Amino acid sequence: MPYWIYLVISGIFVNNFVLSRFLGICPFLGVSKKTDTALGMGLAVIFVMGVASVITYGLNLLLVIADIEYLQTIVFILVIAALIQLIEIVIKRFAPGLYTALGVYLPLITTNCAVLGVAIMNVTELAKQTVFLAFVNGVASGMGFTLAMLIMAGIRERMELSDIPERFKGFPITLITASIMAMAFTAFAGLSL
C-alpha cells in the first residue's frame, strides 16, 4: 500500500488533531452546534491546512537555505492568516449565511493550533518527504478535524431533543461527549496497517 494512504488513515483516525492530539478545541466546541456550520468550518479548515502545507513546506526550504529557520513560526502564521483572509472574503461574498453562522470562529482559524501544528509537523516529522506528502497530510488532517466536528455536531443536535439533567445541559454535556469521543478514537491507535 502506498505511504500516502497511511498518511490519510493516520490524519483522519489515528492522529486526529482534535480527538488524539487535542489541538483546535476552541472551534471544535464553538462551531459544532449545527452540522451545516460544522461542515462549512471543516471545509475551510481542509482548504487552509492543504494549501498552507504546500506553501509552508516550500517556505521552510527557503528559510533553511537562508539559515533563518528560527522565523519559521512567524512565517507560518502569516501564511495561515493570509489564507484565512482569502477564505473570509470568499465566504462573505458567496455564502453570507455561513459567514454569519461561523462568526468569530472563522478568523480564529488563524490562531488554530491544529492548522499551525500540521504545518510544523510537515517540516519536522515529514521533513524528508515530498511536498505531495505534506499536502496529503494537511488535507487528511483537515478531514479528520471535519469528521470530529461533524460527529460532535450530529450528537449535539440530537442532544437538543434529549432529556438531559439540568446541571449537565450546555457546556458540561458537550465536554463529556467530547471526552467519550476522544476515548473512542483512541481505539484507532492500535490500528496496524
C-alpha positions as CSV (number, residue, x, y, z in Angstrom):
1,M,0.0,0.0,0.0
2,P,1.4,3.5,-0.9
3,Y,2.7,5.6,2.0
4,W,0.2,8.4,1.3
5,I,-2.7,6.1,2.2
6,Y,-1.1,5.6,5.6
7,L,-1.0,9.4,6.0
8,V,-4.7,9.7,5.1
9,I,-5.8,7.0,7.6
10,S,-3.4,8.4,10.2
11,G,-4.6,12.0,9.7
12,I,-8.3,11.1,9.9
13,F,-8.4,8.5,12.5
14,V,-5.2,7.6,14.4
15,N,-3.7,11.1,14.9
16,N,-6.8,13.1,14.7
17,F,-5.8,16.6,15.7
18,V,-8.9,17.2,17.8
19,L,-9.5,13.9,19.5
20,S,-6.0,12.5,19.7
21,R,-3.7,15.5,19.8
22,F,-6.2,17.9,21.4
23,L,-5.5,20.8,19.1
24,G,-8.1,23.0,17.7
25,I,-10.5,22.6,20.6
26,C,-11.9,26.1,20.5
27,P,-13.6,25.9,17.1
28,F,-14.4,22.3,17.7
29,L,-16.6,23.2,20.7
30,G,-17.8,26.5,19.4
31,V,-18.9,25.7,15.9
32,S,-20.2,22.2,16.4
33,K,-23.7,23.1,17.3
34,K,-25.2,22.5,13.8
35,T,-23.9,20.1,11.2
36,D,-24.1,22.7,8.3
37,T,-22.0,25.2,10.2
38,A,-19.6,22.4,11.2
39,L,-19.3,21.3,7.6
40,G,-18.6,24.8,6.4
41,M,-15.9,25.3,9.1
42,G,-14.5,21.9,8.3
43,L,-14.2,22.6,4.6
44,A,-12.5,25.9,5.4
45,V,-10.0,24.1,7.6
46,I,-9.4,21.4,5.0
47,F,-8.6,24.1,2.4
48,V,-6.4,26.1,4.8
49,M,-4.5,23.0,6.0
50,G,-3.9,21.7,2.5
51,V,-2.8,25.0,0.9
52,A,-0.8,26.1,4.0
53,S,1.0,22.7,4.0
54,V,2.3,23.3,0.5
55,I,3.2,26.9,1.0
56,T,4.9,26.4,4.3
57,Y,6.8,23.4,3.1
58,G,8.3,25.5,0.3
59,L,8.9,28.5,2.5
60,N,10.6,26.3,5.1
61,L,13.1,25.2,2.4
62,L,13.9,28.8,1.7
63,L,14.3,29.5,5.5
64,V,16.7,26.6,5.8
65,I,18.7,27.8,2.8
66,A,18.9,31.3,4.2
67,D,19.7,29.9,7.7
68,I,16.8,31.8,9.3
69,E,14.6,28.8,10.3
70,Y,14.1,30.4,13.7
71,L,11.5,32.6,11.9
72,Q,9.5,29.5,10.9
73,T,6.6,30.0,13.3
74,I,6.1,33.7,12.4
75,V,6.2,33.0,8.7
76,F,3.8,30.1,9.0
77,I,1.3,32.2,11.0
78,L,1.5,34.9,8.3
79,V,0.8,32.4,5.6
80,I,-2.2,31.0,7.5
81,A,-3.5,34.5,8.3
82,A,-3.4,35.4,4.6
83,L,-5.3,32.2,3.6
84,I,-7.9,32.9,6.2
85,Q,-8.4,36.4,4.9
86,L,-8.9,35.0,1.4
87,I,-11.4,32.4,2.7
88,E,-13.2,35.1,4.7
89,I,-13.7,37.3,1.7
90,V,-14.9,34.3,-0.4
91,I,-17.4,33.1,2.2
92,K,-18.7,36.6,2.9
93,R,-19.3,37.1,-0.8
94,F,-20.8,33.7,-1.8
95,A,-22.3,32.3,1.5
96,P,-23.3,35.2,3.8
97,G,-25.4,32.9,6.0
98,L,-22.4,30.6,6.6
99,Y,-20.2,33.7,7.2
100,T,-22.7,34.9,9.9
101,A,-23.0,31.4,11.4
102,L,-19.2,31.0,11.7
103,G,-18.9,34.4,13.3
104,V,-15.7,34.9,15.3
105,Y,-14.6,31.3,14.8
106,L,-13.6,31.9,11.1
107,P,-10.8,34.4,11.9
108,L,-9.9,32.1,14.8
109,I,-8.6,29.6,12.3
110,T,-5.6,31.9,12.0
111,T,-4.6,31.0,15.6
112,N,-6.0,27.5,15.4
113,C,-3.2,25.4,16.8
114,A,-4.3,22.4,14.6
115,V,-3.5,24.4,11.4
116,L,-0.2,25.6,12.7
117,G,0.5,22.1,14.1
118,V,0.1,20.4,10.7
119,A,2.4,23.0,9.1
120,I,5.1,22.4,11.7
121,M,4.6,18.7,11.6
122,N,5.1,18.7,7.9
123,V,8.5,20.3,8.1
124,T,9.7,18.3,11.2
125,E,8.2,14.8,11.1
126,L,7.8,14.7,7.3
127,A,10.9,16.8,6.5
128,K,12.5,14.0,4.4
129,Q,9.3,13.6,2.4
130,T,7.9,15.4,-0.7
131,V,5.7,18.4,-0.9
132,F,2.9,16.0,-2.1
133,L,3.0,14.1,1.1
134,A,2.9,17.3,3.1
135,F,-0.2,18.3,1.1
136,V,-1.8,14.8,1.7
137,N,-1.0,15.1,5.4
138,G,-2.6,18.6,5.5
139,V,-5.7,17.6,3.7
140,A,-6.1,14.3,5.7
141,S,-5.6,16.2,9.0
142,G,-8.3,18.7,7.9
143,M,-10.6,15.8,7.0
144,G,-10.0,14.4,10.5
145,F,-10.8,17.7,12.0
146,T,-14.0,17.9,9.9
147,L,-15.0,14.4,10.8
148,A,-14.7,15.1,14.5
149,M,-16.7,18.3,14.1
150,L,-19.5,16.6,12.1
151,I,-19.8,13.8,14.6
152,M,-19.9,16.3,17.5
153,A,-22.5,18.5,15.7
154,G,-24.7,15.5,15.0
155,I,-24.6,14.4,18.6
156,R,-25.3,17.9,19.8
157,E,-28.2,18.3,17.5
158,R,-29.6,15.0,18.9
159,M,-28.9,16.2,22.5
160,E,-31.1,19.3,21.9
161,L,-34.1,16.9,21.7
162,S,-33.0,14.7,24.6
163,D,-33.9,14.9,28.3
164,I,-30.7,15.9,29.9
165,P,-30.4,16.7,33.6
166,E,-30.4,20.4,34.2
167,R,-26.9,20.5,35.7
168,F,-25.4,18.8,32.6
169,K,-27.2,20.9,29.9
170,G,-24.9,23.0,27.7
171,F,-21.2,23.0,28.1
172,P,-20.9,20.2,30.7
173,I,-22.6,17.6,28.5
174,T,-20.6,18.8,25.5
175,L,-17.3,18.2,27.4
176,I,-18.5,14.8,28.5
177,T,-19.4,13.9,24.9
178,A,-16.0,15.2,23.6
179,S,-14.2,13.1,26.1
180,I,-16.2,9.9,25.2
181,M,-15.4,10.6,21.5
182,A,-11.7,11.0,22.3
183,M,-11.7,7.7,24.2
184,A,-13.5,6.1,21.2
185,F,-10.8,7.4,18.8
186,T,-8.0,6.0,20.9
187,A,-9.1,2.6,19.7
188,F,-7.6,3.6,16.3
189,A,-4.2,3.9,17.9
190,G,-3.9,0.2,17.9
191,L,-4.7,0.0,14.2
192,S,-2.0,-1.9,12.4
193,L,-1.6,-1.4,8.7
